[in-house]
Amino acid sequence: MNHLEDEFSLRLLRHLVSGDGVKVNINSLAKQVDIHRSTASSRVNALFDNRILDRPRYPFLHLFQEYPLLVIALADIPRTTQATEFFKEDSHIFAAYTCREGPYNTLLIEFFKDMESYHSWRETIVNEQKLPSRENRATAEVYIFSNKLGFKYDPSCFIQHLKNEMRNNKKIMLSGHKLDKKDFQIIELLMKGENVYPNDTYIAKENGTNRKKVQRRISTLISDRVIDEPKCYFPDLLTPPKYNLILTMFELKSKKPQVKKDLLKNNHIPRALESSIGRYNILTFSAFPTIDDFFEWADALANRYHDSIGAMSNIILSSKTPHTINPQKVSIGFIENKLQECKIKSK
């Protein structure tokens, strides 16, 4: 069954991927953490309200298959309300950051189906005046990667790092808030997907069907790897709150399997891909609480593989500079477009 051509599956995906109708089971969570139900509820709400954790949802695993083109663009974009709204609304922009790289002040992370759709998108945003004319700003510097060459995608990888912080310091700081052992237990459980469930009754009612059909279709969507089990992530997905995001391109001259294995085990790297950008053949997204922490790790890696790692190119994005963007909007935008196509075909 092609779920992305089936209207019921798409309507269901819209709920699940956005988190509409996906809940935390407070009763079971309270028992597991050994606190009162009301205490568990207030702690969970505080994590959500203070943007330490995002509300639960089903990850849309199929996105990388449907949008295999990953574009990282350094751009010169004026700081206007028009530009900010464009970042927030455009369904191809996964994230946007303020940066200072040569003539560029903005880094954009974008997803597309292919080069043709990317080219068409660039022409459209100028023709429709979503951004100022290119004549009045520096030409963007663009790097093209393939999402299908990803060998690591684990936004929950930071849990072990934070667990070590909790063990050493008896507390952790996230988004300016001091969290104790119970808070961390809740974060760990929710990011692993424990005590998270769909509200089948609500979703069934919204879609004019019954709970059994909803339950069966959700099971099929998971078994077919369209979505994963529901869980909570950090609001910025690839970084814990107030951590710095670093994009690094590596030149690996040898020992690629060993270096990739090292990156897979690393608790600061949520995403890594093979690439072919000049001399660089690996791209990583990493996040650290301080820039010093990043350079300490990068130096240790370079020393460990001194005969294998050549050049490294880093773009450092401060935790204070991201534009507020819902990372799910790319997935939701894709699902909405497929729903519109289904409606047109059914007429």
N, C-alpha and C positions, 0 to 999 in steps of 0.2 A: 504494500500500500504506500502510495506517495502522499505523506501527510501534508506536504507543502502545496498540494493541489486539492486538498479536501477541506471544504469550508468549516466543517465541525472541528476538525483538528486544529485549524488555524484560529478559530474563535477560542478554543480551549487554550492554545498556546499564548494568546494575548493575555489571558488571565494569569497563567502560570509564570510566564517570563517577566511580566510586570510586577508580580507578587500580589495581584488582586485576588483575595480569597485564599492566601497562603498565611498560616498562623503559627504562633509559638504555643505549644502545649504547656501552659504555666504550671499546671498541677504536677505533671511528670517531671518538669524541670526542677520545681521546688523540692521534690522528693530526692532527685538525684544529687542536688547541691546541698541538701539537708538544711533548708531554710523554710520559713513560713511562706505560704502562697502569696500573701500580700507583699511580702518583702521581695520575693522573686519578681512579681509583677512590676513593682516600682523600680527595681534595678534594671530590668529589661527595657522598660520605657525610658529610663535615663540614658541607657546606651544608645537608643534610637534618637532620642530628642537632642542629645549632645553630639550627634554625628560621629559616634565612635564605631557603631555598627550600622549597616543598612538593614532594612526590614527584609524578611526572608522571601526568597523567590527560587524559581527553577532556572538554572543556567541553560542557555540556549546553545548546546554543543554544536549544532549544525551551522552556526554562523560562519565559521572559518571555511566550511565547504562552499557555502553560497557566496561569500565575499572573500575569495582567496587573495585578492590584491590588498596588501598593506602599504599605505603611503605615509611616510613621515616627511612633513614639509616645514621648512623654515621660511617664514613669510614676514613681510613688512606690512602690517595692518594697523591703521589708525585706531586709537582708543576711543571709540564712539559707541553709543547705545546700539546703533545699527549693527556694528560688528559683533558686539556681545550677544545680541539676540540671534544673529546668524549662527554663532557657535552653539548656542543652546538648542536651536530649533532644527538645524540641518541633520538629516538622518544618516549622513555618511561620516560625520565627525564624532569620533569616539571620545576624544579629549583635546583640550587646548590649554597651553601654558604660556605665561609670559616668560620671555627669555632675552638674553643679550648675546647674540652671536653675530658679529660683524654688523651688517646693515639690518639684521632681522630682530624683531621684538616679539615674535609669536612662533611657537611650535605647535603644529597640528598633527594629530594621529587620526588617520582616515581609513575606511574600509570600502572596497569596490568589487564589483563582479569581474571586471577586466579593464584593459587599457582604454578601450573604446568608451565605456561608461564613465571612466575617470576623465577622459578628455572632454566628453560632452558636458559633464558636471562643471568643469572649470570654465568652459565657455558660457554656460547658462548663468552662473553666479555673477559674472561680469555683465552679461547682456541684460539681466534682470536687476542690475544695480544693487545686488545684495552686498557687494563690496565696491569700494571706489575703483576707478579705472586703473589698469596696470601702468599707465603712462606716468602716474604721479607717485609710484612707489617702486621699491626695488623688486626685481624679478625673483620669484621664490626659488629656493634650492630644494630639490625634491629627491628623496631616496625611495626606491621601489623594492619591496620584499614580497615573498609569498607566504601567506598564512599556512599553506600546506606543508611548508618546510619547518614548521614549529616542532621542536622536540621536548619542550616543557611548557606546560600551562597549569599553574597551581597558585591561585591567588591566596590560598590558605597556608602557604609555606612559612609565613612569618610566625605561626603559632609556636613552633619549637624555640625560635629566637626569643619570643616574649616569655615563654615558660622559663627559659634560662634567666631572663631578667628578673622574673618574679622570684625564682629560687634564690638568686644572689642578693636582691635588694628588698625582698618581702613586699614589693609594690611595683607597679608600672605606671608611667604617665602616658596617656593618650589624649590628644585633642585638648591638652591643658588640664585634664582631670586625673586625679590620683585614684587608681583602682586597686582594690585589695584582692585577696586570694579568691573570695567568692565571686567577685566581678569577673576575674579572669577565668574561673571555671565556667561561668555562663558564656563568655565569649568563645572559649574553646569548644564547648558543646554545640553552640549554635553554628559556628563556622564548620563544624564537622557534619552538620545536618541533623543532629540528635534533637528530639523534642520539637521538630518542625513538621507540619502536616498541612494538606490542602483541606479547605472547608468544602467538602463535596456537596453538601446540601445547598450552600450559597451559589457555588459555580453551576450546579445543575439548574437551579431556579433561574439564574441569569441567562442560561442558554436554552431554556424551555425543554429540558429533558430530565432524566432520572439519575440518581446517584450511581447506580450500578454501571450505567453507560459511561459516566464520567470516570469512574474508577478504572474500568477496563481500558478506556482510551489512554488515560495517564500511564498505566502500566505498559501499554504498547509503545507509547512515545519514549519511555525510559529504556525499554528493552531494545528499541530500534536506534538508540543513541541520538535521538533528536534533542532530548533534554536530559539533564542529570537529575539526581535526587535533590530536593529543595534544601537550601542552606542559607546562612547569612554571610555576607562579605563585608569588607570595609567599604565605605561610601565611594572612595576613589578607585576601588577594585584592586589596582596594582600596587597600592602603597597603604600602609597603616596611616592613621591621621598624624599630620605634622612631620612625616618622614619626607626626605628628599628623594625624588625619582631621578635615576641616572640611566641614560641610554648609552650603551657602550658597543662599539664595533671592534671586533678582534681580528687580527691577522694570525691565523693558526698555520704554522709551517709544517707541523707534524703532530703526532699523538692526539689527533682529533677525538678518537673514542675515549681516551683517558680524560681529556679536558671536558668533554661533554658530560661524562659521568660525574665529574667534580661539580659542574654547574647544576646538574640534576639534584645533587644532594644539598646544594647550598640553600640556607634558610632565608636568604635575602633576595633571591631571584625568582620572581613569579612567572616570568616568561622568557623563553630563549628560542631563537630560530637560526637555521643555517641561512647563509646569504651569499651574494656575489656582487659586492660593491667595491670595484677596484681591487685593492689588495685584501679587503676585509671579507671574511667568510663566516663570521658568527655575529649575531646581534643579541644582546641581552638587555632586559629591563630589570634594574635592581633598585632597591630602596633601603636607605640607611637613616638613622636619626640625625647624624651629623656628616658633613663632608669628610671630616677626618676619618670617620669610620670606613667610609667608602675607599679612601686612598690606602688605608691600612690593609683592607682586604685585597685591593687591586695589586698592591706591591707584593703581598704574600703570594698571590696567584702567579704573578709574573716571575717571581723568584723560584717558585715550585716548578714551573715549566719554562725555565729561562732559555732552553734550547728550542722551544716550540712556539712560544708566543712572540710575535714580532711587534708590529705597531698596534696601538690602542687609541681609539678616538672616542672621547666622552662628550656628551651634552648633559650638563647638570641643571636640573630644574628644581628650584627651591620649593620647599613645602609652603611658602607664603605666596606663591605666584600662580597656582592653578585657577582657571576659570571654573565656576561651578557648573558642571555638566553631568547629567544622569548617564552613566556609561551604558545603561540598558536601552537608550533611545535608538541606537543603531539596530539592535535586535528587534525592538518594537516597530521601528520604521519599516524594516524588511517584512515583518509579519503583516503589517497594515497594507503594504503594497500588494502582497500576495492575496490578501482578502479582497482588495479592490479588483484584482484580476479575475478572481473566482466569481464575483458578482457580475462582472461584465460578460464572462463566458456563459453564465446561467440565464442571461436575458434573451 
